[in-house]
Amino acid sequence: MPEQLWLPGLEAPPTPTDGLFFAVFPDSNTAASIAKLAQQLCAETRARSKPLVAGRLHITLLHLGNFAGGLPGPRVDAAMQAAASIAMDPFSVEFDTVVSFATKRRPGPLVLSGGDGVAGLCALHDALEGALQNAGFGDRSNAAVPFTPHVTLAYGMPWTAARPAESLCWNVREFALMHSLLGRTRHIALARWPLSGAGS
């Protein structure tokens, strides 16, 4: 059998090991309530998927990329510079609908979403987007994807029609820059910024 030739530039790209994203977290009481709802929904569908535990529940504000071999320092620095420039007051959020991100043929995430109650998250997302551009963060492949605020309850769930849920609310007082250890179900907070308003 002839030896296979490997040409430069045709090798498989390295597997990403580290992710970077901005996130908002529910307070501990709300996180416990959301986790309980996730357990109930998984039990109802009899899916093999496990609900996310309270400590992993979050809202991804902006995903800044996945990288191989660690996080690039300049990108982390630019993200921190952008975050430090944000001046917003604390705001409340409300999630009141269970929505499937699956298709009828393929399982996918089951999430909590909201209507007007997520307007503050949209405003924070837009502010961070503009601040990243000003900080010279660079192009992001998913920058054109519409922002849909949600809390993931479980992955690998079968498709189901959207349905109302008991309202879950909390006050957002800070946001964080997170380092995701891909494939290891672990997130590390690199820094947190309080929402203290433009006049503070």
C-alpha positions in Angstrom: 0.0 0.0 0.0 1.6 3.3 -1.0 2.5 5.8 1.7 -0.1 8.5 2.1 1.2 12.0 1.5 0.4 14.8 3.9 0.6 18.2 2.3 1.0 21.4 4.3 -2.3 23.2 4.8 -4.3 20.1 4.4 -4.0 18.7 7.9 -7.0 18.5 10.1 -7.4 21.7 12.2 -6.4 21.4 15.8 -9.3 20.5 18.2 -10.5 23.5 20.2 -9.8 23.1 23.9 -10.8 26.4 25.4 -13.8 28.8 24.9 -14.3 32.4 25.9 -17.7 34.0 26.5 -19.5 36.7 28.4 -22.3 35.5 30.7 -24.9 36.4 33.3 -25.8 34.1 36.1 -29.0 33.7 38.1 -28.9 34.2 41.9 -28.6 31.0 43.9 -32.3 30.8 44.8 -33.4 31.3 41.2 -30.8 28.8 39.9 -32.2 26.2 42.3 -35.7 26.8 41.0 -34.6 26.6 37.4 -32.7 23.3 38.1 -35.8 21.9 39.7 -37.8 22.7 36.6 -35.1 21.1 34.4 -35.3 17.9 36.5 -39.1 17.8 36.1 -38.9 18.3 32.3 -36.3 15.6 31.9 -38.4 13.2 34.0 -41.5 14.0 31.9 -39.9 13.2 28.6 -38.1 10.1 30.0 -35.0 11.3 28.1 -31.6 10.0 28.9 -30.3 13.5 29.1 -29.3 14.9 32.5 -30.6 18.3 33.5 -28.0 20.9 34.1 -27.1 21.4 37.7 -27.8 24.8 39.4 -24.1 25.8 39.3 -23.9 25.5 35.5 -27.0 27.5 34.7 -26.2 30.8 32.9 -27.1 33.1 30.0 -24.4 33.4 27.3 -24.3 37.1 26.3 -21.6 36.8 23.7 -19.6 33.8 22.6 -16.1 35.1 21.7 -14.7 31.9 20.1 -13.2 28.5 20.7 -9.4 28.1 20.6 -6.9 25.3 20.6 -4.1 25.2 23.2 -5.4 27.9 25.5 -6.9 31.3 25.3 -5.1 34.0 23.3 -4.0 36.7 25.6 -4.6 39.6 23.3 -8.2 38.5 22.8 -8.8 38.1 26.6 -7.3 41.6 27.1 -9.5 43.2 24.5 -12.6 41.5 26.0 -11.7 42.8 29.4 -11.1 46.3 28.1 -14.5 46.2 26.4 -16.2 45.0 29.6 -14.7 47.6 31.7 -16.2 50.3 29.5 -19.8 49.2 30.1 -21.9 51.6 32.1 -25.4 50.2 32.8 -27.8 50.1 35.7 -28.9 46.8 37.2 -32.0 45.4 35.6 -34.5 42.6 36.1 -35.0 39.6 33.8 -38.0 37.3 33.4 -38.1 33.9 31.7 -41.6 32.3 31.3 -41.5 29.9 28.3 -39.9 26.5 27.7 -38.6 26.2 24.1 -36.9 23.4 22.2 -33.9 24.2 20.1 -34.1 20.6 18.7 -35.6 19.6 15.4 -38.2 16.9 15.0 -35.5 14.6 13.7 -32.6 15.4 15.9 -32.4 16.0 19.7 -31.1 19.3 20.9 -31.1 21.8 23.9 -34.3 22.5 25.9 -34.2 26.1 27.1 -36.0 28.8 29.0 -36.8 32.0 27.1 -38.7 35.1 27.6 -40.5 38.0 25.9 -40.3 41.6 27.0 -38.6 40.4 30.2 -35.3 39.9 28.5 -35.0 43.4 27.1 -32.2 44.3 29.6 -30.1 41.3 28.4 -30.5 42.5 24.8 -29.3 46.0 25.8 -26.3 44.6 27.6 -25.5 42.3 24.7 -25.6 45.3 22.2 -23.5 47.4 24.5 -20.8 44.7 24.7 -20.9 44.2 21.0 -20.1 47.8 20.4 -17.5 47.9 23.1 -15.7 44.9 21.6 -15.5 46.7 18.2 -14.0 49.7 19.9 -11.5 47.6 21.8 -10.3 46.0 18.6 -11.3 42.5 19.5 -11.5 41.5 15.8 -13.9 39.6 13.7 -16.2 37.0 15.3 -17.7 34.3 13.1 -21.0 34.3 15.0 -21.4 38.1 15.2 -24.2 38.1 12.7 -26.2 35.5 14.5 -29.3 37.1 16.2 -29.1 37.1 20.0 -31.8 35.0 21.6 -31.5 35.2 25.5 -32.0 31.8 27.0 -31.0 29.5 29.8 -30.2 26.0 28.7 -32.0 23.4 30.9 -30.7 20.2 29.3 -29.0 19.0 26.1 -30.0 16.1 23.8 -33.7 16.5 24.5 -36.3 15.5 21.9 -38.3 18.2 20.1 -41.3 19.6 21.9 -43.7 22.5 21.3 -43.1 25.7 23.2 -45.1 25.9 26.4 -45.5 28.5 29.2 -43.6 28.0 32.4 -43.9 29.5 35.9 -42.3 32.9 35.7 -38.6 33.0 36.9 -37.2 36.4 37.7 -34.1 37.9 39.2 -32.1 41.1 39.3 -29.0 41.2 37.1 -26.3 43.1 39.0 -23.1 41.9 37.2 -21.8 40.0 34.2 -18.7 37.9 33.9 -16.0 36.8 31.3 -15.9 33.1 31.4 -13.2 30.5 30.3 -14.8 27.3 29.2 -12.7 24.1 29.4 -14.3 22.4 26.4 -15.3 18.8 26.9 -14.7 19.0 30.6 -18.0 20.6 31.7 -16.1 23.3 33.6 -16.3 27.1 33.5 -13.9 29.5 35.2 -14.7 33.1 35.8 -11.8 35.3 34.6 -13.4 38.5 35.8 -16.7 40.1 36.9 -18.0 43.6 36.4 -20.8 45.1 38.4 -23.6 47.0 36.7 -23.5 50.2 38.7 -24.8 52.8 36.2 -23.2 55.6 34.2 -23.0 58.0 37.1 -21.0 55.9 39.5 
